[in-house]
Amino acid sequence: MEDVSALPECQLLRVPKAGNTLKECEDAGRSWVGDARADDQGRTVLPLYAAVSDGASESLLAGAWAERLVADAVESMSLGRDWWNDVDTFVVDLMERSAPRWEAYLE
């Protein structure tokens, strides 16, 4: 496998709604660059996993839930290679991952 010539860069840009500060913005985003691997044609690929969540700011703990959800979504994507081929399994994995972690956060 050849070396990957450039690593992807990611930047999270958040804009609070009018009248709010950036600290009050409860949206969340997460990205993670996976390990280089060869695809079906032998080309080197570097997977990039990303998730965004609109933290419904009128809800209690919206920012915390948005952060939990994007972290777990990226983790589920990174562990489920080619997860997009079976989205139902991905969603089940994500919910089984997030629910107990959210319950633990609330305790």
C-alpha positions as CSV (number, residue, x, y, z in Angstrom):
1,M,0.0,0.0,0.0
2,E,1.4,3.4,-0.9
3,D,1.7,6.3,1.5
4,V,-1.2,8.7,1.6
5,S,0.1,12.0,0.2
6,A,-2.1,14.3,2.2
7,L,-4.3,14.1,5.3
8,P,-7.8,15.6,5.2
9,E,-8.3,18.6,7.4
10,C,-11.6,19.3,9.2
11,Q,-12.8,22.4,10.9
12,L,-16.0,22.8,12.8
13,L,-17.8,26.1,12.1
14,R,-20.7,27.1,14.4
15,V,-22.9,30.1,14.3
16,P,-25.2,30.9,17.1
17,K,-28.7,32.0,16.4
18,A,-29.3,35.8,16.5
19,G,-29.0,37.3,20.0
20,N,-27.0,34.4,21.4
21,T,-23.3,34.0,22.1
22,L,-21.1,31.2,20.7
23,K,-21.0,29.7,24.2
24,E,-24.8,29.4,24.0
25,C,-24.7,27.5,20.7
26,E,-25.6,23.9,21.4
27,D,-24.9,22.5,18.0
28,A,-22.2,19.8,17.8
29,G,-19.8,18.3,15.3
30,R,-17.2,15.6,15.4
31,S,-14.8,14.1,12.9
32,W,-12.2,11.4,13.0
33,V,-9.7,10.2,10.3
34,G,-9.4,6.4,10.2
35,D,-6.4,4.3,9.4
36,A,-5.2,4.1,5.8
37,R,-6.3,0.9,4.0
38,A,-6.6,-0.4,0.5
39,D,-9.9,-0.3,-1.4
40,D,-11.2,-3.0,-3.7
41,Q,-9.0,-1.7,-6.6
42,G,-5.8,-1.6,-4.4
43,R,-5.9,2.1,-4.0
44,T,-4.9,3.6,-0.7
45,V,-7.9,5.3,1.0
46,L,-8.0,7.3,4.2
47,P,-11.6,7.2,5.7
48,L,-13.0,10.4,7.2
49,Y,-15.9,10.0,9.5
50,A,-18.0,13.0,10.5
51,A,-21.3,13.8,12.2
52,V,-23.2,17.0,13.0
53,S,-26.1,17.6,15.2
54,D,-28.4,20.6,15.6
55,G,-28.7,21.0,19.4
56,A,-32.3,22.1,19.8
57,S,-31.4,25.0,22.0
58,E,-34.8,25.3,23.7
59,S,-34.5,21.8,25.1
60,L,-32.9,20.9,28.4
61,L,-29.4,19.5,27.9
62,A,-29.6,19.9,24.2
63,G,-25.9,20.7,23.8
64,A,-24.8,17.7,25.9
65,W,-27.1,15.4,23.9
66,A,-25.8,16.8,20.6
67,E,-22.2,16.2,21.8
68,R,-23.0,12.6,22.9
69,L,-24.8,11.8,19.7
70,V,-22.0,13.0,17.3
71,A,-19.3,11.3,19.4
72,D,-21.2,8.0,19.3
73,A,-22.1,8.3,15.6
74,V,-18.5,8.8,14.6
75,E,-17.5,5.8,16.8
76,S,-20.3,3.6,15.3
77,M,-19.2,4.6,11.8
78,S,-15.5,3.9,12.5
79,L,-16.2,0.5,13.9
80,G,-18.7,-0.5,11.2
81,R,-16.6,-0.6,8.0
82,D,-18.8,0.1,5.0
83,W,-21.7,1.0,7.5
84,W,-23.6,2.7,4.7
85,N,-24.4,-0.7,3.1
86,D,-26.6,-1.5,6.1
87,V,-27.9,1.7,7.6
88,D,-30.5,-0.2,9.8
89,T,-27.7,-2.0,11.6
90,F,-25.7,1.2,12.0
91,V,-28.7,3.0,13.6
92,V,-29.3,0.1,16.0
93,D,-25.6,0.1,16.9
94,L,-25.7,3.9,17.4
95,M,-28.7,3.7,19.7
96,E,-27.4,0.8,21.7
97,R,-24.1,2.7,22.1
98,S,-25.8,6.1,23.0
99,A,-28.6,5.1,25.3
100,P,-26.6,3.7,28.2
101,R,-24.0,6.5,27.9
102,W,-26.7,9.1,28.1
103,E,-28.4,7.4,31.0
104,A,-25.0,7.3,32.8
105,Y,-24.5,11.0,32.0
106,L,-27.9,11.8,33.6
107,E,-27.1,10.0,36.9
